[in-house]
């Protein structure tokens, strides 16, 4: 009754190949976009932007990137924080070297540079997989953090080793720097998130996405039927790193404004994004959104309930957060390996048959 596909027929291959072929899905996503672009900017304030909205938008892009590599292609990666650092430092060098170029170009070029670095570190995936590939990407994480810490050229020989985003404008509106408004920063990140989600969804539904999933399910069988494992794995690393690089550039330039690589892009960042796709759901674009939203909202909810309402010490609430996240990861891995995305799929199936029994 609430979620019906009856009568939603297609008369051409173009209609059948739409990004959202079900009419109800299209209307739902149009409504979400209308709210995000047309209503939220008029009610946003600094607290909502910095505590919830900007982290959600940026982490969702990173989760989409990691989900392409791990969820769709089956290549385990623990180097997400290092690749985010590549995007951040690439964006910083571009902003300081080419101050007259648009921020859109800087962020996209930072993603492209990260994609090239991701391909280089993805080469071991042609020989190793599973645990050994995870260790290789973990080594990439430590190497990249060490590189940005030790080579002074990356932070323009600053005495503190910290990089600071200079003030930049887009269409006359300040996007980065201390004078940037929360509304401008929100809309800038939102544009990248919507574009990233649309590109990722179309890639995963097309030929490239099918080759990724064939490699994930059984690489030997995929190679026998004609899938090129070299091309499939390296394109997955490239596309994944591109999105992660964009998220790192936005995390540095728009959200934080100043970062130190060890604190902002350490190993905990890699695990945080990995936990997002585990809780949200592997192999699902919606799962990337759900996992990012959950892990961004959880500390805010615990702070409001534990600190503001119950009066608990802040360190106790922080420990509760770790316990809850760890318990949920174990719970999802045992009971629902496909995460929140699978729960949403089950809910849609129930809505299709309601009020009749399932």
C-alpha positions as CSV (number, residue, x, y, z in Angstrom):
1,X,0.0,0.0,0.0
2,X,2.8,2.4,0.9
3,X,5.4,1.1,-1.5
4,X,3.9,-0.2,-4.7
5,X,5.4,-1.0,-8.1
6,X,2.2,-2.1,-9.8
7,X,1.6,-0.1,-13.0
8,X,5.1,1.3,-12.9
9,X,6.0,-0.2,-16.3
10,X,8.7,0.8,-18.8
11,X,8.4,1.2,-22.5
12,X,12.0,1.7,-23.5
13,X,15.5,0.5,-22.5
14,X,16.3,4.1,-21.5
15,X,13.5,4.1,-18.9
16,X,14.4,0.7,-17.7
17,X,18.1,1.8,-17.2
18,X,17.2,4.9,-15.1
19,X,19.2,5.5,-11.9
20,X,16.0,5.1,-9.9
21,X,13.7,3.0,-12.1
22,X,10.9,2.8,-9.5
23,X,8.8,6.0,-9.5
24,X,8.3,6.0,-5.7
25,X,12.1,5.9,-5.3
26,X,12.5,8.9,-7.7
27,X,9.9,11.0,-5.9
28,X,11.5,10.1,-2.5
29,X,15.0,11.1,-3.6
30,X,13.7,14.3,-5.3
31,X,12.0,15.2,-2.0
32,X,15.2,14.6,0.0
33,X,17.2,16.8,-2.5
34,X,14.6,19.5,-2.3
35,X,14.8,19.6,1.5
36,X,18.6,19.5,1.5
37,X,19.0,22.3,-1.0
38,X,15.9,24.4,-0.5
39,X,15.1,24.2,3.3
40,X,18.1,23.2,5.3
41,X,20.3,26.2,4.2
42,X,17.7,28.6,5.7
43,X,17.7,26.9,9.1
44,X,21.4,25.9,9.5
45,X,23.6,27.3,12.2
46,X,27.2,26.9,13.2
47,X,26.5,24.1,15.7
48,X,24.4,22.0,13.4
49,X,26.9,22.5,10.6
50,X,30.0,21.7,12.5
51,X,28.6,18.9,14.7
52,X,26.4,17.0,12.3
53,X,25.9,18.2,8.7
54,X,29.5,18.8,7.5
55,X,30.9,15.7,9.1
56,X,28.1,13.6,7.7
57,X,28.5,15.0,4.1
58,X,32.2,14.5,4.1
59,X,32.3,11.1,5.8
60,X,29.5,9.9,3.5
61,X,31.8,10.6,0.5
62,X,34.6,8.7,2.1
63,X,32.3,5.8,2.9
64,X,31.1,5.7,-0.7
65,X,34.7,5.5,-1.8
66,X,35.7,2.7,0.6
67,X,32.4,0.8,-0.1
68,X,33.3,0.7,-3.8
69,X,36.6,-0.9,-3.1
70,X,35.7,-3.2,-0.2
71,X,31.9,-3.7,-0.6
72,X,31.7,-4.0,-4.4
73,X,35.2,-5.2,-5.4
74,X,36.0,-7.2,-2.3
75,X,39.5,-5.6,-1.7
76,X,40.0,-4.9,2.0
77,X,41.6,-1.6,2.7
78,X,42.8,0.0,6.0
79,X,44.5,3.0,4.4
80,X,41.5,5.3,4.0
81,X,43.0,7.9,6.4
82,X,46.2,8.0,4.5
83,X,44.3,8.5,1.2
84,X,42.3,11.3,2.8
85,X,45.6,12.9,3.8
86,X,46.7,12.8,0.2
87,X,43.6,14.6,-0.9
88,X,44.0,17.2,1.9
89,X,47.7,17.9,1.2
90,X,47.1,17.9,-2.6
91,X,44.3,20.5,-2.2
92,X,46.5,22.6,0.1
93,X,49.4,22.6,-2.4
94,X,47.0,23.5,-5.2
95,X,45.3,26.3,-3.3
96,X,48.6,27.9,-2.4
97,X,50.2,27.4,-5.8
98,X,47.2,28.4,-7.9
99,X,45.2,30.9,-5.9
100,X,43.1,32.1,-8.8
101,X,41.7,28.7,-9.8
102,X,38.2,27.7,-8.6
103,X,37.9,25.6,-5.4
104,X,35.8,23.1,-7.4
105,X,38.9,22.5,-9.6
106,X,41.2,22.2,-6.6
107,X,39.0,19.6,-5.0
108,X,38.6,17.6,-8.2
109,X,42.3,17.7,-8.9
110,X,43.0,16.6,-5.4
111,X,40.7,13.6,-6.0
112,X,42.6,12.8,-9.2
113,X,46.0,12.9,-7.5
114,X,44.7,10.6,-4.8
115,X,43.4,8.3,-7.5
116,X,46.9,8.0,-9.0
117,X,48.3,7.3,-5.5
118,X,45.6,4.7,-4.9
119,X,46.5,2.9,-8.2
120,X,50.1,2.7,-7.1
121,X,49.2,1.2,-3.7
122,X,46.6,-1.0,-5.4
123,X,49.2,-2.9,-7.4
124,X,49.8,-5.4,-4.6
125,X,46.2,-6.5,-5.0
126,X,47.1,-8.2,-8.2
127,X,49.2,-10.7,-6.2
128,X,47.7,-10.7,-2.7
129,X,44.3,-10.5,-1.2
130,X,42.4,-10.8,2.1
131,X,44.5,-10.4,5.2
132,X,47.7,-9.7,3.3
133,X,46.1,-7.0,1.3
134,X,44.7,-5.4,4.4
135,X,48.3,-5.3,5.9
136,X,49.6,-3.8,2.7
137,X,47.1,-1.0,2.7
138,X,47.8,-0.5,6.5
139,X,51.4,-0.1,5.5
140,X,50.4,2.6,3.0
141,X,48.5,4.4,5.8
142,X,51.6,4.6,8.0
143,X,53.9,5.5,5.0
144,X,51.7,8.3,3.8
145,X,51.3,9.8,7.3
146,X,55.1,9.5,7.8
147,X,55.7,11.2,4.4
148,X,53.5,14.2,5.1
149,X,55.1,14.5,8.6
150,X,58.7,14.4,7.5
151,X,58.8,16.1,4.1
152,X,58.5,19.8,4.8
153,X,57.6,20.7,1.2
154,X,54.1,19.3,1.7
155,X,53.3,21.8,4.5
156,X,55.3,24.6,2.8
157,X,58.1,24.5,5.4
158,X,55.8,25.7,8.3
159,X,57.5,25.6,11.6
160,X,54.5,23.9,13.3
161,X,54.1,21.3,10.5
162,X,50.4,22.3,10.3
163,X,48.6,23.3,7.1
164,X,46.0,26.1,7.0
165,X,43.4,26.6,4.3
166,X,43.7,30.1,2.8
167,X,40.5,32.0,2.1
168,X,38.9,31.2,-1.2
169,X,35.6,32.2,-2.9
170,X,33.2,30.4,-5.2
171,X,30.9,32.8,-7.2
172,X,31.8,35.6,-4.9
173,X,30.9,33.5,-1.7
174,X,33.7,32.7,0.8
175,X,34.0,28.9,1.1
176,X,37.2,28.4,3.1
177,X,39.0,30.4,5.8
178,X,37.7,31.9,9.1
179,X,35.2,34.1,7.3
180,X,33.4,31.3,5.6
181,X,29.7,30.9,6.5
182,X,28.3,27.5,7.6
183,X,25.6,27.7,4.8
184,X,28.2,28.2,2.1
185,X,30.3,25.3,3.4
186,X,27.3,23.1,3.7
187,X,26.1,23.7,0.1
188,X,29.6,23.3,-1.3
189,X,30.0,19.8,0.4
190,X,26.4,18.9,-0.5
191,X,27.1,19.4,-4.2
192,X,30.1,17.1,-4.1
193,X,28.1,14.4,-2.1
194,X,25.2,14.4,-4.5
195,X,27.5,14.2,-7.5
196,X,29.6,11.5,-5.9
197,X,26.5,9.4,-5.0
198,X,25.1,9.7,-8.5
199,X,28.4,8.7,-10.2
200,X,28.9,5.8,-7.8
201,X,25.4,4.5,-8.2
202,X,25.7,4.6,-12.0
203,X,29.1,3.0,-12.0
204,X,28.1,0.1,-9.7
205,X,25.0,-0.6,-11.9
206,X,27.0,-0.6,-15.1
207,X,29.6,-2.8,-16.7
208,X,32.4,-1.6,-14.4
209,X,30.3,-2.4,-11.3
210,X,29.5,-5.9,-12.6
211,X,33.2,-6.6,-13.1
212,X,33.9,-5.4,-9.6
213,X,31.3,-7.7,-8.1
214,X,32.5,-10.6,-10.2
215,X,36.0,-10.2,-8.8
216,X,34.5,-9.9,-5.3
217,X,32.4,-13.0,-5.6
218,X,35.1,-15.3,-7.2
219,X,38.1,-13.8,-9.0
220,X,39.2,-17.0,-10.7
221,X,35.7,-17.6,-12.2
222,X,35.5,-14.0,-13.2
223,X,38.8,-14.3,-15.0
224,X,37.7,-17.4,-16.8
225,X,34.6,-15.7,-18.2
226,X,36.6,-12.8,-19.5
227,X,36.9,-10.3,-16.7
228,X,40.3,-8.6,-16.6
229,X,41.4,-8.7,-13.0
230,X,44.1,-6.1,-13.5
231,X,41.7,-3.5,-15.0
232,X,38.9,-4.3,-12.5
233,X,41.0,-4.1,-9.3
234,X,42.9,-1.0,-10.4
235,X,39.8,0.9,-11.5
236,X,38.2,0.0,-8.1
237,X,41.3,1.4,-6.3
238,X,41.3,4.5,-8.6
239,X,37.6,5.3,-8.2
240,X,37.6,4.6,-4.5
241,X,40.7,6.8,-3.9
242,X,39.2,9.6,-6.0
243,X,36.2,9.8,-3.7
244,X,38.3,9.4,-0.6
245,X,40.6,12.2,-1.9
246,X,37.7,14.5,-2.4
247,X,36.5,13.8,1.1
248,X,40.0,14.5,2.5
249,X,40.2,17.8,0.6
250,X,36.8,18.9,1.9
251,X,37.6,17.7,5.4
252,X,40.7,19.9,5.5
253,X,39.7,23.0,3.4
254,X,36.0,23.4,4.3
255,X,35.4,21.6,7.6
256,X,38.6,22.0,9.8
257,X,40.5,24.7,8.0
258,X,43.8,23.6,9.6
259,X,45.1,20.1,10.2
260,X,48.1,18.2,11.4
261,X,48.3,14.9,9.5
262,X,49.0,12.6,12.5
263,X,45.9,13.9,14.4
264,X,43.5,14.4,11.6
265,X,44.3,11.4,9.3
266,X,45.7,8.8,11.6
267,X,44.8,5.1,11.7
268,X,41.7,5.8,13.7
269,X,40.3,7.7,10.7
270,X,40.7,4.5,8.6
271,X,38.9,2.4,11.1
272,X,36.1,5.0,11.5
273,X,35.3,4.9,7.8
274,X,35.5,1.1,7.8
275,X,33.1,0.9,10.7
276,X,30.7,3.1,8.8
277,X,30.4,0.7,5.8
278,X,30.3,-2.3,8.1
279,X,27.3,-0.9,10.1
280,X,25.7,0.8,7.1
281,X,26.1,-2.2,4.8
282,X,28.8,-3.5,2.4
283,X,28.0,-3.2,-1.3
284,X,25.4,-0.5,-0.9
285,X,25.5,3.2,-1.6
286,X,22.6,3.8,0.8
287,X,24.6,1.8,3.4
288,X,27.4,4.4,3.1
289,X,24.9,7.2,3.9
290,X,23.3,5.2,6.7
291,X,26.7,4.2,8.3
292,X,28.0,7.8,8.1
293,X,24.8,9.2,9.6
294,X,24.8,6.7,12.4
295,X,28.4,7.2,13.5
296,X,28.2,11.0,13.2
297,X,24.9,11.2,15.2
298,X,25.9,8.7,17.9
299,X,28.5,10.9,19.8
300,X,26.1,13.9,19.5
301,X,23.2,11.8,20.9
302,X,25.4,10.4,23.7
303,X,26.6,13.9,24.6
304,X,23.1,15.3,24.8
305,X,21.8,12.3,26.8
306,X,24.8,11.5,29.0
307,X,26.4,14.9,29.6
308,X,23.6,17.4,29.3
309,X,20.7,15.3,30.7
310,X,22.3,12.7,33.0
311,X,25.3,14.8,34.0
312,X,27.9,12.0,33.5
313,X,31.6,12.9,33.0
314,X,32.7,13.4,29.4
315,X,35.3,10.7,29.5
316,X,32.7,8.1,30.7
317,X,30.4,9.1,27.8
318,X,33.4,8.7,25.4
319,X,34.0,5.2,26.7
320,X,30.3,4.3,26.2
321,X,30.6,5.4,22.6
322,X,33.5,3.0,22.0
323,X,31.6,0.2,23.7
324,X,28.4,0.8,21.7
325,X,30.2,1.0,18.4
326,X,32.2,-2.2,19.1
327,X,29.1,-4.0,20.3
328,X,27.1,-3.0,17.2
329,X,29.9,-4.1,14.8
330,X,29.9,-7.5,16.4
331,X,26.1,-7.6,16.4
332,X,25.9,-6.7,12.7
333,X,28.6,-9.1,11.6
334,X,26.8,-12.0,13.4
335,X,23.2,-11.2,12.8
336,X,23.0,-8.9,9.8
337,X,26.3,-8.8,7.8
338,X,24.7,-6.5,5.2
339,X,24.1,-3.8,7.8
340,X,21.4,-1.1,8.0
341,X,21.0,-1.2,4.2
342,X,19.6,-4.8,4.5
343,X,17.2,-3.7,7.2
344,X,15.9,-1.0,4.9
345,X,15.5,-3.6,2.1
346,X,13.5,-5.8,4.4
347,X,11.3,-2.8,5.5
348,X,10.6,-2.0,1.8
349,X,9.5,-5.7,1.2
350,X,7.2,-5.4,4.2
351,X,5.7,-2.2,2.8
352,X,5.2,-3.8,-0.6
353,X,2.9,-6.5,1.0
354,X,1.3,-4.5,3.8
355,X,-1.4,-5.0,5.1
356,X,-1.1,-8.7,4.1
357,X,1.1,-11.1,6.1
358,X,4.6,-11.7,4.9
